C-alpha cells in the first residue's frame, strides 16, 4: 500500500559516502553491521505539525 508518506535511507555508512570514496578512505575495509543496518532501516517523516492526512 502506498500512503504517500515520504521516506529516506536510514543512513550511509561512512565508507560509502561520496566524499570519503573520492579520497580513497576506507578502501578495502568492510563494516558488515553498519552496511546491513543502512540497507534495512529507513526514516519516516515525523514532527509536531504532521496530521493524519
N, C-alpha and C positions, 0 to 999 in steps of 0.2 A: 504494500500500500504506500502510495506517495502522498504525504500530507502537506507537501510544500515547505517543509522545515529545512533550512539550510544546515549543513554540517561541514566540518573540515577535518583534515587529518589530525590525529591526536598530537603528534609532534614528529619532527625529523631528527633521527639520531645525529649527533654532531658529525660523525664520519660520512654522512650522506648530504650534508648541507653544501650547496654550491661554492660558497666562499672557502671552505676547507678543501673541497675537491680540487679547486683550481690551484691551490698552493701545495697539493700533494700530502697534506696532513692525513694521518691515519691510514696511509696507503698500506694495504695488505692486512690491516687489523680487522678483526671481526668482533662484534658485540651482540651475540645472538639474543640475549634477553631484550635489550633495547630495540633491536631490529624487529623482533616478534611483536613487542608491545606497540610499536609505531604502525604496524600493519593491521592490527586488530582493534585498536582504540580509535575513537573519534570524539570530537566536541560537538555538542548540540548547543543551539542558542540558549542563553539564559539572561535574566535580568529582571529588575523590579517592574519594568514597564511592559513586559510581554503580556499578551492577552491570549485567551483560548483560541481566537481566530488566527 
